[in-house]
Amino acid sequence: MTERARAFWVTAPGRGELRACTLAPPGPGEVLVRARASGVSRGTESLVFAGRVPASERTRMRCPFQEGEFPAPVKYGYASVGVVEGLGAGVPRETEGARVFALFPHQDRYLVPASAVLPVPSAVPDRRAVLAANMETAVNALWDAGPHLGDRIAVVGAGVVGALVAALAARIPGAAVEIVDLDPRRRELAAALGCGFATPETAQGERDLVFHASGAPAGLAAALGLAGFEATVVELSWYGDRAVSLPLGEAFHSRRLTLLSSQVGQVAASRRSRRSHRDRLAFALSLLADPVFDRLVTGESAFEDLPATMARLSSAPDGALCEVVRY
């Protein structure tokens, strides 16, 4: 028998709605998942919601189970936690009832290959598990950057990805990590993650390594200013269709700075021959056993309200970090 489901679609730039769909029974190797929570990746999803994915990036920006095309209508998202409630032929019986994470859009029930879900560790509650995709981005950034013992590290931008990068970097023995953000309310979060805090005006320079994750061109310029001689600046922000102007004159060359892009679509080159995408995601989920990451979940709303929630987060986030959608 067929099943009914509902999914969130961006129907036009700045507008979204819930649409009904029909699901066939699970086929061979498939599982039926009932969603319990999903996470809004505010930076990327706000750009998608606003219709600001450049034509040149529309293929690369596709998420694993996306439907439709940019700019709209499109079903987009990649942070779903649910319970397996149906099995296709060939799927181990013990999979039924398992709590799993999938890189799936916001939808209350869905079919995916069994290979596309990962078990959520028992120590990781649903609300925290939705951070897995962002944690995977942070892991990849650290693998790209290759920080060392005792490094002086700055992270510009205390959104979810920036906070996760800072938290992981702070666990490196001897590392001194400072979060730099315009919002002084992030000071308490920085302290909880084991990091110092500064505004752009008070931040300390001469850093060995700087991560930029503010999503603003001014933040990237500030990150370059914090880098010491022959240091590396790792760019994690994605600007959609916006052009970015950078101060690459002045002392950029004489300081011999390296500007490195990091993006989660590929496993970092330093690990690519030994770690699969699935390995990386499973590792990211395991790191979320630490309750400190609950601080990154700052809002919760019902699935039925997601069209209005996305409009609010896109236009007036007011310091929001991760928004959890409950089903």
C-alpha positions as CSV (number, residue, x, y, z in Angstrom):
1,M,0.0,0.0,0.0
2,T,1.1,3.5,-0.7
3,E,1.9,6.0,2.1
4,R,1.2,9.7,2.3
5,A,3.9,12.2,3.2
6,R,4.5,16.0,3.3
7,A,7.6,17.9,2.4
8,F,8.8,21.5,2.5
9,W,9.4,23.2,-0.8
10,V,10.7,26.6,-1.8
11,T,8.1,27.6,-4.3
12,A,9.6,31.0,-5.3
13,P,12.4,33.1,-3.9
14,G,11.3,34.1,-0.4
15,R,8.3,31.7,-0.3
16,G,7.7,28.2,0.8
17,E,4.9,25.7,1.4
18,L,4.3,22.1,2.5
19,R,3.3,19.8,-0.3
20,A,1.8,16.3,-0.1
21,C,3.3,13.3,-1.9
22,T,2.8,9.6,-2.2
23,L,5.4,7.0,-1.2
24,A,5.5,3.5,-2.6
25,P,6.3,0.6,-0.3
26,P,10.0,0.2,0.4
27,G,11.7,-1.6,-2.5
28,P,14.7,-3.9,-2.3
29,G,17.4,-2.4,-0.2
30,E,15.3,0.6,0.9
31,V,14.0,1.8,4.2
32,L,11.0,3.9,5.1
33,V,11.9,6.6,7.7
34,R,9.5,8.6,9.9
35,A,11.1,11.9,10.7
36,R,11.4,13.0,14.3
37,A,13.5,16.1,13.8
38,S,15.4,18.0,11.2
39,G,17.8,21.0,11.3
40,V,17.8,24.2,9.3
41,S,21.3,24.9,8.1
42,R,20.6,28.6,8.3
43,G,23.4,30.0,6.1
44,T,23.0,27.8,3.1
45,E,19.3,27.3,3.4
46,S,18.7,31.0,3.7
47,L,20.5,31.5,0.3
48,V,18.4,28.7,-1.2
49,F,15.2,30.2,0.2
50,A,16.1,33.6,-1.2
51,G,16.8,32.1,-4.6
52,R,20.5,33.1,-4.5
53,V,22.2,30.0,-5.8
54,P,24.3,31.1,-8.8
55,A,23.6,29.3,-12.1
56,S,27.2,28.2,-12.2
57,E,26.8,26.3,-8.9
58,R,23.4,24.8,-9.3
59,T,24.7,21.3,-10.0
60,R,27.4,21.3,-7.3
61,M,24.9,22.7,-4.8
62,R,22.4,19.8,-5.1
63,C,21.8,17.9,-1.9
64,P,21.6,14.1,-2.0
65,F,17.8,13.7,-2.2
66,Q,16.9,17.1,-3.7
67,E,13.9,17.4,-5.9
68,G,13.2,20.3,-8.3
69,E,15.7,22.8,-9.6
70,F,17.2,26.1,-8.4
71,P,16.0,28.7,-7.9
72,A,12.5,27.2,-7.5
73,P,10.5,25.1,-7.0
74,V,13.0,23.0,-5.0
75,K,12.9,20.6,-2.1
76,Y,16.2,21.2,-0.2
77,G,17.8,20.2,3.1
78,Y,20.2,17.7,4.6
79,A,19.8,17.2,8.3
80,S,17.0,14.7,9.2
81,V,16.8,12.4,12.2
82,G,14.1,9.7,12.2
83,V,13.1,6.1,13.0
84,V,13.1,3.3,10.5
85,E,9.5,1.9,10.3
86,G,9.6,-0.1,7.1
87,L,12.0,-2.4,5.4
88,G,12.5,-3.5,1.8
89,A,13.8,-6.9,0.8
90,G,17.3,-7.6,1.7
91,V,17.5,-5.1,4.6
92,P,18.5,-6.7,7.9
93,R,15.5,-7.1,10.2
94,E,17.3,-5.4,13.1
95,T,17.3,-2.2,11.1
96,E,13.6,-1.7,11.9
97,G,13.0,0.7,14.8
98,A,16.5,2.1,14.6
99,R,17.1,5.8,15.1
100,V,19.0,7.1,12.1
101,F,20.4,10.2,10.5
102,A,20.0,11.0,6.8
103,L,21.0,13.8,4.5
104,F,17.4,14.3,3.5
105,P,15.3,17.5,3.0
106,H,12.5,18.5,5.5
107,Q,9.9,15.8,5.0
108,D,7.8,13.9,7.6
109,R,8.2,10.4,6.0
110,Y,10.6,9.3,3.2
111,L,12.1,6.4,1.4
112,V,15.9,6.1,1.0
113,P,18.4,3.3,0.3
114,A,19.4,1.6,3.6
115,S,23.0,2.7,2.7
116,A,21.9,6.3,3.0
117,V,21.1,6.2,6.7
118,L,23.5,6.1,9.6
119,P,22.6,4.9,13.1
120,V,22.5,7.7,15.7
121,P,24.6,6.9,18.8
122,S,22.4,6.3,21.9
123,A,24.3,9.2,23.7
124,V,23.2,11.7,21.0
125,P,19.6,13.0,21.4
126,D,17.5,14.0,18.3
127,R,17.9,17.7,18.8
128,R,21.7,17.4,18.9
129,A,21.9,14.8,16.1
130,V,20.5,17.3,13.5
131,L,23.9,19.1,13.9
132,A,25.7,16.1,12.2
133,A,25.9,17.7,8.7
134,N,27.4,20.9,10.2
135,M,29.8,18.9,12.4
136,E,30.9,17.0,9.2
137,T,31.7,20.4,7.7
138,A,33.8,21.3,10.7
139,V,35.6,18.0,10.7
140,N,36.5,18.5,7.1
141,A,37.7,22.0,7.8
142,L,40.1,20.8,10.5
143,W,41.3,18.0,8.1
144,D,41.9,20.6,5.4
145,A,43.7,23.0,7.7
146,G,46.0,20.5,9.6
147,P,46.4,22.5,12.8
148,H,49.3,21.7,15.1
149,L,49.9,21.4,18.9
150,G,50.1,24.8,20.5
151,D,48.7,26.7,17.5
152,R,47.2,30.2,18.0
153,I,43.9,29.9,16.2
154,A,41.1,32.4,15.5
155,V,37.7,31.6,14.2
156,V,35.8,34.5,12.7
157,G,32.1,34.0,12.8
158,A,30.3,32.2,15.7
159,G,27.5,30.6,13.7
160,V,27.0,26.9,14.0
161,V,29.9,25.9,11.7
162,G,32.3,28.4,13.2
163,A,31.4,27.4,16.8
164,L,31.9,23.7,15.9
165,V,35.3,24.4,14.3
166,A,36.3,26.4,17.4
167,A,35.2,23.7,19.7
168,L,37.1,21.0,17.9
169,A,40.2,23.2,17.6
170,A,40.1,24.0,21.3
171,R,40.6,20.3,22.0
172,I,44.0,20.3,20.4
173,P,46.6,20.2,23.2
174,G,48.1,23.6,23.9
175,A,45.9,25.4,21.2
176,A,44.8,28.9,22.1
177,V,41.5,29.5,20.3
178,E,39.7,32.8,20.1
179,I,36.2,33.2,18.6
180,V,35.7,36.6,16.9
181,D,32.2,37.8,16.3
182,L,30.2,41.1,16.1
183,D,27.6,39.8,18.6
184,P,28.8,40.1,22.2
185,R,26.2,37.6,23.2
186,R,28.5,34.9,21.7
187,R,31.0,35.4,24.6
188,E,29.2,33.0,26.9
189,L,29.0,30.4,24.1
190,A,32.8,30.8,23.5
191,A,33.6,30.2,27.1
192,A,31.4,27.1,27.2
193,L,33.3,25.7,24.2
194,G,36.7,26.4,25.9
195,C,37.6,29.4,23.7
196,G,38.4,33.0,24.2
197,F,36.2,35.7,22.7
198,A,36.7,39.1,21.0
199,T,35.0,41.5,18.7
200,P,36.7,42.4,15.5
201,E,38.0,45.6,17.1
202,T,39.6,43.8,20.1
203,A,40.8,40.5,18.4
204,Q,44.4,39.5,18.8
205,G,46.4,39.1,15.6
206,E,49.5,37.1,14.6
207,R,47.6,33.9,14.5
208,D,49.0,30.7,13.1
209,L,45.7,29.7,11.6
210,V,42.4,31.5,11.0
211,F,39.1,30.0,10.0
212,H,36.5,32.3,8.5
213,A,32.8,31.3,8.8
214,S,30.9,34.6,9.2
215,G,29.3,34.6,5.7
216,A,30.2,38.3,5.3
217,P,33.0,39.7,3.1
218,A,34.0,42.1,6.0
219,G,34.6,39.0,8.1
220,L,37.0,37.5,5.6
221,A,38.9,40.8,5.4
222,A,39.1,40.7,9.2
223,A,40.4,37.1,9.1
224,L,43.2,38.1,6.7
225,G,44.1,40.9,9.2
226,L,44.4,38.4,12.1
227,A,46.8,36.0,10.2
228,G,50.5,36.1,11.2
229,F,53.4,35.8,8.8
230,E,53.0,32.8,6.5
231,A,49.8,31.8,8.2
232,T,46.8,30.1,6.6
233,V,43.3,31.5,6.4
234,V,40.6,28.8,5.8
235,E,37.5,30.1,4.1
236,L,34.3,28.2,5.0
237,S,31.7,30.8,4.1
238,W,29.7,30.5,0.9
239,Y,28.4,33.7,-0.6
240,G,25.9,32.4,-3.2
241,D,25.7,34.9,-6.1
242,R,27.4,37.8,-4.2
243,A,30.8,39.1,-5.4
244,V,33.4,39.5,-2.7
245,S,36.1,42.2,-2.6
246,L,39.2,41.5,-0.6
247,P,42.3,43.5,0.5
248,L,44.9,41.4,-1.4
249,G,47.1,44.4,-1.8
250,E,48.8,46.1,1.2
251,A,50.8,43.4,3.1
252,F,49.0,40.3,1.8
253,H,51.9,39.2,-0.4
254,S,54.8,40.3,1.9
255,R,53.2,38.3,4.7
256,R,53.1,35.3,2.4
257,L,49.5,34.4,3.5
258,T,47.7,31.3,2.2
259,L,43.9,31.6,1.5
260,L,42.5,28.1,1.5
261,S,38.9,27.1,0.6
262,S,37.2,24.3,2.5
263,Q,34.0,22.7,1.3
264,V,32.2,19.6,2.5
265,G,31.3,18.2,-0.9
266,Q,34.7,16.3,-1.1
267,V,36.5,14.6,1.8
268,A,39.6,16.6,2.6
269,A,42.6,15.7,0.4
270,S,44.6,14.6,3.5
271,R,42.0,11.9,4.3
272,R,40.4,11.1,0.9
273,S,42.3,7.9,0.2
274,R,41.4,6.4,3.6
275,R,38.0,7.9,4.7
276,S,34.7,7.7,2.8
277,H,31.9,10.3,3.1
278,R,30.1,7.7,5.3
279,D,33.1,7.3,7.5
280,R,33.3,11.1,8.0
281,L,29.6,11.5,8.8
282,A,29.7,8.6,11.3
283,F,32.7,10.3,13.0
284,A,30.8,13.6,13.1
285,L,27.8,11.9,14.8
286,S,30.1,10.3,17.4
287,L,31.5,13.7,18.3
288,L,28.0,15.0,19.1
289,A,27.9,12.9,22.3
290,D,29.2,15.9,24.1
291,P,26.3,17.8,25.7
292,V,28.0,21.2,25.2
293,F,26.8,21.2,21.7
294,D,23.2,21.6,22.9
295,R,24.1,25.3,23.2
296,L,24.1,25.5,19.4
297,V,20.4,24.7,19.3
298,T,18.7,28.0,19.9
299,G,15.2,27.5,18.4
300,E,12.5,24.9,17.9
301,S,9.4,25.0,15.7
302,A,6.8,22.7,14.3
303,F,7.1,21.2,10.8
304,E,3.7,22.7,10.0
305,D,5.2,26.2,10.6
306,L,8.3,25.7,8.5
307,P,7.2,28.1,5.7
308,A,6.9,31.0,8.2
309,T,10.0,29.9,10.1
310,M,12.2,29.9,7.0
311,A,11.0,33.3,6.1
312,R,11.8,34.6,9.6
313,L,15.3,33.0,9.7
314,S,16.1,34.2,6.3
315,S,15.1,37.9,6.9
316,A,15.6,38.5,10.6
317,P,17.7,35.7,12.3
318,D,18.4,37.8,15.4
319,G,21.4,35.7,16.6
320,A,19.8,32.4,15.8
321,L,22.0,29.3,15.5
322,C,20.4,26.0,14.7
323,E,16.7,25.8,14.4
324,V,15.3,22.3,15.1
325,V,12.1,21.3,13.3
326,R,10.0,18.9,15.2
327,Y,7.6,16.4,13.6
